[in-house]
Amino acid sequence: MNIMSDIYIEDANVEWENVGEGLRRKMLGYDAKIMMVKVEFQKGAIGYVHKHIHSQVTYVLSGKFEVQIGDDKKILRGGDCYFIPSDVEHGAINLEPGILIDVFSPMREDFLK
């Protein structure tokens, strides 16, 4: 696959995509090997437990989240980060409005459809 984003991505020029109740995202930089996504959570929004083949690193830009990775749960706040290995169940519940920055490898092709 030969898909990639623009080289320079200005946040104001990327439209939000609604992806669930109280959740929206912006696809930022990506190619077949990597993808960065900005996800906004309203208070109480839920990123339901799921898994995928992609490795994922998430930076908590703002807010407060209860994050579940496998059977473990932890409260994380702005400035914290977490790593999810491939095929491990995970999810997040927003406790205070906030934004997560997700990085996936390889890219999430399903996000571009």
C-alpha positions as CSV (number, residue, x, y, z in Angstrom):
1,M,0.0,0.0,0.0
2,N,1.3,3.4,-0.9
3,I,-0.8,5.7,1.2
4,M,0.6,8.6,3.2
5,S,-0.5,11.9,4.8
6,D,0.7,15.3,3.8
7,I,4.2,16.1,5.0
8,Y,3.1,19.1,7.1
9,I,-0.2,18.8,9.0
10,E,-1.7,21.9,10.5
11,D,-4.2,21.0,13.2
12,A,-6.7,23.7,12.2
13,N,-6.9,22.2,8.7
14,V,-7.8,18.7,9.8
15,E,-11.5,18.0,10.4
16,W,-12.7,16.1,13.4
17,E,-14.5,12.7,12.7
18,N,-17.1,11.7,15.2
19,V,-16.4,8.1,16.3
20,G,-18.8,7.5,19.2
21,E,-20.7,9.2,21.9
22,G,-18.5,11.9,23.3
23,L,-15.5,10.9,21.1
24,R,-14.0,12.4,18.0
25,R,-10.6,12.0,16.3
26,K,-8.3,13.6,13.8
27,M,-5.9,11.6,11.6
28,L,-2.6,13.3,11.6
29,G,0.7,12.0,10.1
30,Y,0.8,8.5,8.6
31,D,2.2,6.1,6.1
32,A,2.0,2.3,5.9
33,K,4.3,1.9,8.9
34,I,3.0,4.4,11.4
35,M,0.0,6.6,12.2
36,M,-0.7,9.4,14.7
37,V,-4.2,10.1,15.8
38,K,-5.6,12.9,18.1
39,V,-8.6,11.7,20.1
40,E,-10.9,14.0,22.1
41,F,-13.0,12.6,24.9
42,Q,-15.9,14.4,26.6
43,K,-16.4,13.6,30.3
44,G,-17.6,10.1,30.7
45,A,-16.8,9.0,27.1
46,I,-15.7,5.4,26.8
47,G,-13.1,3.9,24.6
48,Y,-14.6,0.4,24.8
49,V,-12.3,-2.6,25.5
50,H,-11.0,-3.9,22.2
51,K,-7.8,-5.3,20.6
52,H,-6.0,-5.0,17.3
53,I,-2.8,-6.2,15.6
54,H,-1.2,-2.8,15.9
55,S,1.3,-1.9,18.6
56,Q,0.1,1.4,20.2
57,V,1.7,4.1,22.3
58,T,-0.6,6.8,23.7
59,Y,0.3,10.1,25.2
60,V,-2.2,11.7,27.5
61,L,-2.2,15.3,26.4
62,S,-4.8,16.5,28.8
63,G,-7.6,15.2,31.1
64,K,-7.9,12.2,33.4
65,F,-8.5,8.6,32.2
66,E,-9.0,5.2,33.7
67,V,-7.0,3.0,31.3
68,Q,-7.3,-0.7,31.1
69,I,-4.6,-2.8,29.5
70,G,-5.2,-6.6,29.8
71,D,-6.5,-7.1,33.3
72,D,-4.7,-4.1,34.8
73,K,-6.3,-0.7,35.3
74,K,-4.6,2.6,36.2
75,I,-5.6,6.3,36.4
76,L,-3.5,8.5,34.1
77,R,-3.4,12.3,33.7
78,G,-1.9,14.8,31.3
79,G,1.7,14.1,30.7
80,D,1.4,10.3,31.3
81,C,1.8,7.7,28.6
82,Y,1.0,4.0,28.0
83,F,2.1,1.2,25.7
84,I,-0.2,-1.5,24.3
85,P,1.5,-4.5,22.7
86,S,-0.2,-6.1,19.6
87,D,-3.3,-8.1,20.3
88,V,-3.7,-7.1,23.9
89,E,-7.2,-6.0,25.0
90,H,-7.4,-2.4,26.2
91,G,-9.8,0.5,26.7
92,A,-10.2,3.9,28.5
93,I,-12.9,5.7,30.4
94,N,-12.7,9.5,30.5
95,L,-13.0,10.9,34.0
96,E,-12.3,14.6,33.0
97,P,-12.5,15.9,29.4
98,G,-9.2,15.3,27.7
99,I,-7.2,14.5,24.6
100,L,-5.1,11.4,23.8
101,I,-2.5,11.2,21.1
102,D,-2.4,7.7,19.7
103,V,0.5,6.3,17.7
104,F,0.0,3.0,15.9
105,S,2.4,0.7,14.1
106,P,1.6,-0.3,11.4
107,M,-1.0,2.3,10.4
108,R,-4.7,1.8,11.1
109,E,-5.9,1.2,7.5
110,D,-9.4,0.8,9.0
111,F,-9.3,4.5,10.1
112,L,-9.0,5.7,6.6
113,K,-12.2,4.0,5.2
